[in-house]
C-alpha cells in the first residue's frame, strides 16, 4: 500500500517579511503623510513593540469590507476584508493625548500582502515590496497634465465641500515624489486611489491620475449645472 505524501506548503516568495498592519478606510501613498489616533489596546500594543525597533514602521492597506480600526470586530460573512496592495508607513512623531496616542507617519515603499497572519495580538502579514517607479524626462508632459488636472479638480471640489488639500498645495520638486503626491491629493474615490497605488509604471500612474481628476471635475461641474 502506497502512502500519500504530505502536501508541500507554498514557498514564501523571496524578500517576504513580517510586518505589523493597520487596515484603514483610506489609501496611503508613498511620500504622503498620515496621522492616526491610537486607542484600541491591540494597536497600542503594536505601537509599544514598534518603538522598540530600530525602524518603527507598519503597513497600511485599504479595507474592502467591514469596519475601520476602532469598530467592533466582525465575524463570518461580515468579517473585515482587506485589499492586498498597500504602503509602508514610517513613524515620524508620537504625541500622548487623553485616552489616546497621536501618531504621525510618512508613506514609503509599496507592498503586497502574501499572507495574512492571525490578528493576535494585532494585525500582521507577510509582505513583499513592489519595485519603485522610475522617472524619465519624457514624462514631463504627463506630469504637467496630471498637475493641472488635479489642481483644477481640487479648486472645483472646494466649492462643494471643504477639502483636506487646497488647489495651491505644494508638491515636491522631486518628480517621483511629486507624482505620488498628486495621486494622494486628487479628489477621487478610494478605489481610484487604490488603482493608482498598483500602477506598474510612472507613466501609467500619471495618465490615470490626470484621467480620473478630469472625470471628477466634469462630474462636479455637471452636478453643479443640474442644481442651477
N, C-alpha and C positions, 0 to 999 in steps of 0.2 A: 504494500500500500504506500503510495507516494504522498508525502506530506506537502501541504500547501505552504509556500514560503510567506513569511510576514511581509506585508506591503512596505515598500521603502518610502519614507516620508519625503515630501517635496524638498529639494535642497534650498537652502537660504540663498537668495541672489547675492552676488558679490557686492561689497560695500554697504550691506544692510546693517543698521544699528538700531538699538532700542532707544526710544525717545518718549518722554512724557508728552501727553497730548491734551490739547484744550479745544474741544469742539465748540464752535460758536455759530451764531446765526448770521455771520458776515465773513467776507473773504479778506485775508491779509495778503498783501503783495510784498515782494522784495523791495526794500528801500522805502517802505511806508511805516509810519508809527502806529502803535496800538496802545490803548490804555484800558486796563481792566481793574475791577474791584473784586477781590477775592474774599469770600466769607464762608463758603462751604468748607467743612472740615477736610474733605478729601483734597481740595485744591490748596488749602493752607498747608497740608502735609506735603503735597507736591512741592510747594514753594520752599518749605523747610529743607527738603532734600536738595533742591536745585541750588540754593545759596551755599551749600557745602561743596559744590563742584567748581572746577576752575572756569568752566564756560557755562554759566546758567542759561539754558535755552530749552525751549519746548516747541512742539509742533502745533500749528493751528489748522484745523480743517473745518469746512462748512458742514453744518448739519442738514442732511437731506430731508429728514422727517423726525419729529419728536420735539422735545424741549431743549432750549439752550441751557447753558450752565446756570444753575440756580433753581431750575424747575425740578419737580419730583421725578424720580426715576420711573420709567415705564417698562412694561414687560409685554411679551407676546407680540401680536401684530402691531401694537402701538409703540414698540420699543424704538428708541432713538436710532436713526440710521445716518451714517456719516459718509460724505464723499471721500474719495481716496487721494485726491491731489490737494496738497496744502503747502504751507510755508513754515520754515523755522523762524521762531521769534527769539531774539537775544535780549535778555533783560538789561535795561539801562538805568532804571531808577525804581526805588521802592519807597513807599511812604505809609506810615501807620495812620489809620483813622479809627473812628469809634465803631468797633464791631467789624472792621474790615481792614485789608491791606491793599493799598493802591499800588499798581504795577504799571510801569511804562516799559515798552519794548519796541524793537525795530525788526521788521521782516528782513531775512537774509536769503537763504537758498530755498528753492522749491523742492518739495519732497513728494514721494508716492508711498502710500501705505501698502506694504506687502502682506501684513498680517496684524490684526487687532489682538492684543493680549487681554487677559481678564482685567476688568476695571477694579482691581484690588491692589493697592489701596486707592488708586486713581487711574484714569485712562492712560494706557500705554500702547505703543505699537512698534512693530518692526518696520523700518522705513529705509528707503534709499533716495539719494538726491538725484534730481534731474539736471541735465547739463545746463550750464549758464548760456544765455543767448548772446550771440556775438554781434557787435556793431560793425557796419560798413558805411563808408562815406556816401555810397549811392542810395542810402536810406534817408538822406536829408529831406527830400520832398515828402516822403511818407510821414516823417516825424512832424514836419511843419503842418501838414494837413490834419494830423491827429491833434496837435496842439490847438489849432484854430477851431476844430470841431468840438473839442472838449470844452474850451473856454466859452464858446457860443452856447453850448448846451447848459453849462453852469449859469450863465447870465440869464437865460430864459427860465430855467428851473427856479431860480431865486425869486422870480416874480410870482410863483405859486406857493412855495414853501421855503422856509429857511434851510439853507444848505450848509453842510459841515465845511465845505470848501468854497471860497469866493472865486469868481471868474479870473481874478488877478492873482491867484495863488502862485507862489514862487516854485518853480520846478528846477531840479538840479541841472547844472550845466553839463554834467556827465551824460552822454547820450543814452547809455543803457539804463542808468538810474532814472533819468528823466522819462524814459519810455514807460517804465514800470509805474512811476508816479502818475503819469497821465492816465494809465489804466486804473489806478487806485482812486483818483478823484472824479472820474467820469460818472455822471449821474445816471447809471444804468442799473439793471437788476442784478441780484446776487448770482443768478445763473449765467448772465452775460459775463460777469466778472470771473466766474469760475472758468468759463471758456477762455478768457484772456490768459488766465493763470496757466492753462495747459498748452499754450502756444509752443510750436516746435521751432519757430524762428522769430527774430525780431521784426521782420517784415510782416509775418502773419499777425503778430501782436498789434503793430501799429495800424495795419489795414482794418483789423477787427475793431479796434478802439475807435477809429475815425468813423467806420460804418455805423456802429451802434450809437455813437454820440450824435451823428446826423439824424438817425432814426428817432432818437429820444427828442431832439429839438423839433422835428416835424410832428411828432405825436403831441407834444406840449402846445405847439402853435395851433394845431388843428382843434384841440380841445378848447383852447382859448377862443378861437373863432366861433365854435359851437355855442359857447356861453354868451357871446355878444349877439 
